Amino acid sequence: MLMPPPTTLRRLVKEYETLSVRESLTTTGAPSARLRDLAYTLCVSTGTREVTDALRAARAYLDRTAADPAAGSGQAGLVADQSATPCAPPAT
């Protein structure tokens, strides 16, 4: 599976986590369009179907690329879980 460059993936994870925390502290309604977009992009980027799995896969990939820069060549052994629910931010 092709993965985005580590810098791009790191930015997506950071932005998702920051916005997720901010929204959980300030709103009680549905997630913003930007948060949903970030969740979707992370899922597509990691070949997963749930944002929690996407974040886990992204962190594992980033850890591998930090330890071995050659691992950031764009290939990763990630497989989508076809039985999972569609990618969306977790309910708050």
C-alpha positions in Angstrom: 0.0 0.0 0.0 1.3 3.5 -0.8 1.6 5.7 2.2 1.9 9.5 2.2 5.3 10.9 3.1 6.0 10.7 6.9 5.8 14.5 7.2 2.4 14.6 5.7 1.1 11.7 7.8 2.5 13.3 10.9 0.7 16.6 10.1 -2.6 14.8 9.5 -2.3 12.9 12.8 -1.4 16.0 14.8 -4.2 18.1 13.2 -6.8 15.3 13.8 -5.7 14.9 17.4 -5.6 18.7 18.1 -9.0 19.3 16.5 -10.6 16.3 18.2 -9.5 17.5 21.7 -10.6 21.0 20.9 -14.0 19.9 19.8 -14.5 17.5 22.7 -13.9 20.5 25.1 -16.0 23.1 23.3 -18.9 21.3 21.6 -21.4 18.6 22.3 -22.7 18.2 18.8 -21.6 16.3 15.8 -18.0 16.5 14.7 -17.0 19.3 12.3 -16.7 18.8 8.6 -12.9 19.3 9.0 -12.6 16.6 11.6 -14.6 14.2 9.4 -12.4 15.1 6.5 -9.3 14.4 8.5 -10.7 11.1 9.7 -11.5 10.0 6.2 -8.1 11.1 4.9 -6.3 9.2 7.6 -8.3 6.1 6.9 -7.7 6.2 3.1 -4.0 6.9 3.8 -3.6 3.9 6.0 -6.0 1.5 4.3 -8.2 1.2 7.4 -11.9 1.8 8.0 -12.0 3.2 11.5 -10.2 6.3 12.6 -8.8 4.6 15.8 -7.3 2.0 13.5 -6.0 4.7 11.2 -4.3 6.5 14.0 -2.8 3.3 15.3 -1.5 2.4 11.9 -0.2 5.9 11.2 1.7 5.9 14.5 3.2 2.5 13.9 4.3 3.6 10.4 5.8 6.8 11.8 7.6 4.9 14.5 9.1 2.6 11.8 10.2 5.5 9.6 11.7 7.3 12.6 13.7 4.2 13.4 14.6 3.3 9.8 14.3 6.2 7.3 14.4 3.7 4.4 11.0 2.4 5.7 9.4 5.7 4.6 9.7 4.7 1.0 5.9 4.7 0.6 5.3 1.0 1.1 3.7 -0.5 4.2 2.2 -3.8 5.1 -1.2 -2.5 6.1 -4.3 -4.4 5.3 -7.8 -2.9 5.6 -10.2 -4.6 7.9 -13.2 -5.3 5.6 -15.5 -6.0 8.5 -15.1 -2.7 10.3 -17.5 0.1 10.2 -17.0 3.1 7.8 -14.3 5.5 8.8 -15.7 8.3 11.0 -14.6 10.1 14.1 -15.4 8.3 17.3 -18.7 9.3 18.9 -18.2 11.7 21.8 
